[in-house]
Amino acid sequence: MLARAKTKTEAAGHTNVEFVAATLGEGKLPANRFDRVLLVTVLGEIPNQAAALAELSGALKPGGVLAIVELVFDPHFQSRSTVTRLAISTGLAERAFFGHSLAYVIHFEKPNDA
């Protein structure tokens, strides 16, 4: 999937995109490095979700956004309340919600003073 995303990004002429293959929660992501992080139907597959979101929160620059997408048809679907609880526990703040209980995107923002 990373190779496909990279190919599409390059074809679109975007040069400011960085792809990182890492196991979330192991502390391999650099601190305060990313403006945006996107998780699409993957949170439920991560064994230590709290550690993963803490690492993502730390990797975001202040003001950076973590977007989490969930679809009820995914066998590892995570409810909005579960996702929100996890994200808020890492210091992120919910900024936007799109969709409904069966398919949604939530944007969480890292505070500027973090």
N, CA and C of each residue as an Amber inpcrd file, in Angstrom:
protein
   342
   0.8190000  -1.1940000   0.0000000   0.0000000   0.0000000   0.0000000
   0.8660000   1.2620000   0.0000000   1.9890000   1.2260000   0.7180000
   2.8570000   2.4030000   0.7220000   3.4150000   2.6690000  -0.6700000
   3.7790000   1.6120000  -1.3810000   4.3220000   1.7750000  -2.7350000
   3.2700000   2.3890000  -3.6590000   2.0380000   1.9280000  -3.5420000
   0.9610000   2.4810000  -4.3710000   0.7300000   3.9530000  -4.0420000
   0.7070000   4.2690000  -2.7540000   0.4960000   5.6590000  -2.3420000
   1.6500000   6.5420000  -2.8180000   2.8560000   6.0270000  -2.7280000
   4.0260000   6.7940000  -3.1690000   3.9630000   7.0570000  -4.6690000
   3.5910000   6.0530000  -5.4420000   3.4660000   6.2110000  -6.8910000
   2.4390000   7.2790000  -7.2380000   1.2990000   7.2410000  -6.5750000
   0.2470000   8.2270000  -6.8350000   0.6860000   9.6260000  -6.4110000
   1.3740000   9.7180000  -5.2970000   1.8530000  11.0130000  -4.8140000
   2.8480000  11.6170000  -5.7910000   3.7840000  10.7980000  -6.2590000
   4.7790000  11.2770000  -7.2160000   4.1300000  11.6700000  -8.5370000
   3.1540000  10.8740000  -8.9990000   2.4600000  11.1790000 -10.2520000
   1.7170000  12.5030000 -10.1590000   1.2530000  12.8480000  -8.9640000
   0.5450000  14.1100000  -8.7640000   1.5030000  15.2880000  -8.5960000
   2.8000000  14.9920000  -8.5180000   3.7950000  16.0570000  -8.4020000
   4.0270000  16.5680000  -7.0000000   3.5380000  15.8470000  -6.0050000
   3.7440000  16.2720000  -4.6140000   5.1340000  15.8440000  -4.1470000
   5.8930000  16.7900000  -3.6390000   7.2580000  16.4920000  -3.2100000
   7.4560000  16.6260000  -1.7060000   6.4210000  17.0540000  -0.9980000
   6.5650000  17.2810000   0.4460000   5.8700000  16.1970000   1.2640000
   5.8050000  14.9880000   0.7340000   5.1500000  13.8630000   1.4080000
   6.2100000  12.8520000   1.8060000   6.1320000  12.4170000   3.0450000
   7.0840000  11.4150000   3.5410000   6.3090000  10.1850000   3.9810000
   6.7710000   9.0220000   3.5530000   6.1610000   7.7560000   3.9400000
   7.0910000   7.0490000   4.9080000   6.5240000   6.5390000   5.9940000
   7.3160000   5.8570000   7.0120000   6.6770000   4.5050000   7.2920000
   7.4470000   3.4450000   7.1440000   6.9790000   2.1100000   7.5120000
   7.5650000   1.7930000   8.8820000   6.7070000   1.7030000   9.8770000
   7.1670000   1.4670000  11.2440000   6.0650000   0.7940000  12.0380000
   6.4410000   0.0680000  13.0600000   5.4750000  -0.5090000  13.9740000
   5.1340000   0.5540000  15.0050000   3.8950000   0.9900000  14.9920000
   3.4890000   2.0490000  15.9160000   3.5650000   1.5860000  17.3580000
   4.0160000   2.4780000  18.2020000   4.1020000   2.1930000  19.6200000
   5.4840000   1.7760000  20.0700000   6.4110000   1.6470000  19.1370000
   7.7760000   1.2470000  19.4850000   8.7370000   2.4240000  19.5550000
   8.2020000   3.6380000  19.4100000   9.0260000   4.8350000  19.5550000
   9.9560000   5.1110000  18.3870000   9.6170000   4.6760000  17.1920000
  10.4970000   4.8560000  16.0390000  10.2060000   6.1280000  15.2430000
   9.0800000   6.7760000  15.5140000   8.7540000   7.9910000  14.7790000
   9.4400000   9.1930000  15.4160000   9.9510000  10.1150000  14.5940000
  10.5870000  11.3180000  15.1340000   9.5590000  12.2400000  15.7800000
   9.9680000  12.9480000  16.8020000   9.0740000  13.8700000  17.5110000
   8.8670000  15.1470000  16.7120000   7.6490000  15.6940000  16.7950000
   7.3050000  16.9900000  16.1980000   7.7080000  17.0970000  14.7300000
   7.4260000  16.0630000  13.9520000   7.9010000  16.0100000  12.5680000
   6.7960000  16.1710000  11.5160000   5.5840000  15.7140000  11.7970000
   4.5550000  15.6230000  10.7740000   3.4260000  16.6320000  10.9700000
   2.9640000  17.1770000   9.8520000   1.8160000  18.0790000   9.8680000
   0.5100000  17.3050000   9.8960000   0.4780000  16.1640000   9.2130000
  -0.7320000  15.3470000   9.0990000  -0.3750000  13.8740000   9.2140000
  -1.2520000  13.1360000   9.8760000  -1.1510000  11.6740000   9.9600000
  -2.5320000  11.1310000   9.6480000  -2.5850000  10.0710000   8.8610000
  -3.8520000   9.4930000   8.4390000  -3.8660000   7.9970000   8.7330000
  -4.8820000   7.5450000   9.4740000  -5.0920000   6.1200000   9.7360000
  -6.4410000   5.7440000   9.1310000  -6.4370000   4.8500000   8.1680000
  -7.6760000   4.4250000   7.5220000  -7.9240000   2.9630000   7.8650000
  -8.9390000   2.7050000   8.6500000  -9.3760000   1.3660000   9.0730000
  -8.2160000   0.4870000   9.5280000  -7.3220000   1.0690000  10.3160000
  -6.1700000   0.3040000  10.7900000  -6.0680000   0.2640000  12.3180000
  -6.6870000   1.1890000  13.0000000  -6.5290000   1.2810000  14.4550000
  -6.8810000  -0.0250000  15.1600000  -7.9340000  -0.6920000  14.7230000
  -8.3560000  -1.9370000  15.3560000  -7.3930000  -3.0960000  15.1800000
  -6.4470000  -2.9500000  14.2810000  -5.4590000  -4.0060000  14.0450000
  -4.1780000  -3.7990000  14.8450000  -4.0920000  -2.7020000  15.5460000
  -2.8870000  -2.3770000  16.3100000  -3.0350000  -2.9460000  17.7190000
  -2.1050000  -3.8270000  18.1290000  -2.2300000  -4.4700000  19.4440000
  -2.2480000  -3.4830000  20.6120000  -1.3320000  -2.5270000  20.6210000
  -1.2750000  -1.5660000  21.7200000  -1.7030000  -0.1990000  21.1860000
  -2.9970000   0.0080000  21.1280000  -3.5480000   1.2320000  20.5530000
  -3.1330000   2.4740000  21.3280000  -3.0950000   2.3840000  22.6410000
  -2.7210000   3.5430000  23.4530000  -1.2900000   3.9770000  23.1420000
  -0.3720000   3.0310000  23.0630000   1.0230000   3.3570000  22.7410000
   1.1370000   3.9110000  21.3270000   0.3730000   3.3520000  20.3980000
   0.4130000   3.8190000  19.0130000  -0.0570000   5.2650000  18.9070000
  -1.1790000   5.5790000  19.5400000  -1.6820000   6.9510000  19.4610000
  -0.7910000   7.9220000  20.2180000  -0.1830000   7.4780000  21.2930000
   0.7600000   8.3450000  22.0120000   1.9580000   8.6740000  21.1170000
   2.4460000   7.6760000  20.3920000   3.5740000   7.9180000  19.4950000
   3.1750000   8.8520000  18.3490000   1.9880000   8.6410000  17.7820000
   1.5200000   9.5170000  16.7130000   1.3350000  10.9440000  17.2110000
   0.7990000  11.0920000  18.4020000   0.6250000  12.4170000  18.9890000
   1.9730000  13.1110000  19.1350000   2.9570000  12.3880000  19.6160000
   4.2960000  12.9480000  19.7670000   4.9610000  13.2780000  18.4460000
   4.6150000  12.5390000  17.3990000   5.2150000  12.7570000  16.0800000
   4.6130000  13.9480000  15.3530000   3.4040000  14.3540000  15.7580000
   2.7770000  15.5200000  15.1370000   3.4410000  16.8080000  15.6080000
   3.5560000  17.7510000  14.6960000   3.9770000  19.0950000  15.0770000
   2.8320000  19.7490000  15.8490000   3.1140000  20.7380000  16.6900000
   2.0150000  21.4790000  17.3050000   1.0870000  22.0370000  16.2160000
  -0.2030000  21.8540000  16.3990000  -1.1780000  22.2510000  15.3930000
  -1.4160000  21.1870000  14.3390000  -0.6510000  20.0930000  14.3870000
  -0.8070000  19.0040000  13.4270000  -2.0890000  18.2240000  13.6630000
  -2.5400000  17.5220000  12.6290000  -3.8190000  16.8240000  12.6740000
  -3.6450000  15.3300000  12.4190000  -4.2790000  14.5510000  13.2710000
  -4.4030000  13.1050000  13.0880000  -5.8210000  12.8420000  12.6120000
  -5.9720000  12.2530000  11.4290000  -7.2890000  11.8980000  10.8960000
  -7.4460000  10.3840000  11.0100000  -8.5360000   9.9590000  11.6300000
  -8.8200000   8.5290000  11.7910000 -10.1240000   8.2230000  11.0820000
 -10.0650000   7.2320000  10.1820000 -11.2190000   6.8040000   9.3980000
 -11.6260000   5.4150000   9.8530000 -12.9090000   5.2250000  10.1030000
 -13.4430000   3.9150000  10.4890000 -14.7170000   3.6200000   9.6950000
 -14.8580000   2.3690000   9.2720000 -16.0250000   1.8930000   8.5320000
 -16.5500000   0.6410000   9.2080000 -17.8360000   0.5740000   9.4570000
 -18.4200000  -0.5440000  10.1890000 -18.1780000  -1.8890000   9.4940000
 -17.9590000  -1.8910000   8.1900000 -17.7370000  -3.1420000   7.4730000
 -16.3360000  -3.7160000   7.7010000 -15.4540000  -2.9300000   8.2980000
 -14.1230000  -3.4180000   8.6550000 -14.2760000  -4.3540000   9.8580000
 -13.7190000  -5.5660000   9.7900000 -13.8740000  -6.4940000  10.9240000
 -13.2490000  -5.9980000  12.2270000 -12.3760000  -4.9820000  12.1420000
 -11.7330000  -4.4290000  13.3360000 -12.2480000  -3.0230000  13.6470000
 -13.4860000  -2.7610000  13.2680000 -14.1180000  -1.4500000  13.4550000
 -13.9840000  -0.9700000  14.8950000 -13.6670000   0.3260000  15.0260000
 -13.5560000   0.9740000  16.3320000 -14.6300000   2.0490000  16.4360000
 -15.3510000   2.0450000  17.5230000 -16.4200000   3.0380000  17.7060000
 -15.8350000   4.4310000  17.9060000 -16.6680000   5.4280000  17.6530000
 -16.2390000   6.8110000  17.8470000 -15.8130000   7.0500000  19.2880000
 -16.5510000   6.4970000  20.2330000 -16.2110000   6.7320000  21.6410000
 -14.8580000   6.1300000  21.9970000 -14.5480000   4.9670000  21.4640000
 -13.2520000   4.3280000  21.7230000 -12.1200000   5.1620000  21.1300000
 -12.2780000   5.5670000  19.8860000 -11.2470000   6.3550000  19.2060000
 -11.0330000   7.6850000  19.9210000 -12.1200000   8.3360000  20.2660000
 -12.0250000   9.6360000  20.9340000 -11.3500000   9.5040000  22.2970000
 -11.7340000   8.5010000  23.0670000 -11.1270000   8.2800000  24.3830000
  -9.6120000   8.0840000  24.2540000  -9.1990000   7.2550000  23.3110000
  -7.7730000   7.0000000  23.1070000  -7.0260000   8.2630000  22.6990000
  -7.5790000   9.0000000  21.7420000  -6.9010000  10.1950000  21.2470000
  -6.7920000  11.2650000  22.3250000  -7.8700000  11.4900000  23.0460000
  -7.8540000  12.5120000  24.1000000  -6.8710000  12.1330000  25.2100000
  -6.7350000  10.8460000  25.4730000  -5.7980000  10.4080000  26.5230000
  -4.3510000  10.7350000  26.1780000  -4.0550000  11.0050000  24.9070000
  -2.6890000  11.3510000  24.4970000  -2.4780000  12.8560000  24.4130000
  -3.5190000  13.6390000  24.7320000  -3.4000000  15.0820000  24.7000000
  -3.9340000  15.7220000  23.4340000  -4.4510000  14.9180000  22.5120000
  -5.0440000  15.4670000  21.2980000  -6.4520000  15.9740000  21.5980000
  -6.9180000  16.9020000  20.7800000  -8.2630000  17.4590000  20.9390000
  -9.0640000  17.2130000  19.6710000 -10.3150000  16.7860000  19.8310000
 -11.1650000  16.5820000  18.6550000 -11.4790000  17.9340000  18.0310000
 -11.2850000  18.0260000  16.7040000 -11.5360000  19.2700000  15.9950000
 -12.6460000  19.1580000  14.9670000 -12.8780000  17.9730000  14.4090000
 -13.9220000  17.8390000  13.3900000 -14.3750000  16.3890000  13.3300000
 -15.6500000  16.2180000  12.9870000 -16.2350000  14.8910000  12.8020000
 -17.0560000  14.9220000  11.5260000 -16.8450000  13.9150000  10.6790000
 -17.5780000  13.7990000   9.4250000 -18.1600000  12.3910000   9.3510000
 -19.4160000  12.2760000   9.0000000 -20.0240000  10.9660000   8.8380000
 -21.0770000  10.6900000   9.8850000 -21.1460000   9.4190000  10.2670000
 -22.1320000   8.9650000  11.2460000 -21.5460000   7.7580000  11.9730000
 -22.3350000   7.0770000  12.7770000 -21.8090000   6.0070000  13.6300000
 -21.2650000   4.8100000  12.8610000 -21.6430000   4.6420000  11.5860000
 -21.2200000   3.4720000  10.8180000 -20.0280000   3.7310000   9.8940000
 -19.7820000   4.9700000   9.5910000 -18.6540000   5.3500000   8.7340000
 -18.3030000   6.7960000   9.0430000 -17.0820000   7.0210000   9.4670000
 -16.7420000   8.3750000   9.8990000 -15.2630000   8.6800000   9.7530000
 -14.9720000   9.9640000   9.8080000 -13.6160000  10.4980000   9.9000000
 -13.6210000  11.4620000  11.0730000 -12.6390000  11.3280000  11.9320000
 -12.4670000  12.2920000  13.0350000 -11.0930000  12.9310000  12.8840000
 -11.0430000  14.2370000  13.0130000  -9.7760000  14.9670000  13.0320000
  -9.4600000  15.3320000  14.4800000  -8.2610000  14.9610000  14.8930000
  -7.7520000  15.3380000  16.2050000  -6.5370000  16.2330000  15.9960000
  -6.4290000  17.2730000  16.7960000  -5.3490000  18.2320000  16.6380000
  -4.4440000  18.2370000  17.8670000  -3.1540000  18.3410000  17.6030000
  -2.1850000  18.5030000  18.6880000  -2.1720000  19.9860000  19.0710000
  -2.3520000  20.3040000  20.3450000  -2.3840000  21.7150000  20.7640000
  -1.0860000  22.4410000  20.3870000  -1.2100000  23.7210000  20.1170000
  -0.0330000  24.5160000  19.7480000   0.9520000  24.6730000  20.8930000
   0.4840000  24.5120000  22.0970000   1.3760000  24.6700000  23.2510000
   1.9880000  23.3420000  23.6980000   1.7990000  22.3010000  22.9130000
   2.3260000  20.9730000  23.2940000   3.7600000  20.8050000  22.8360000
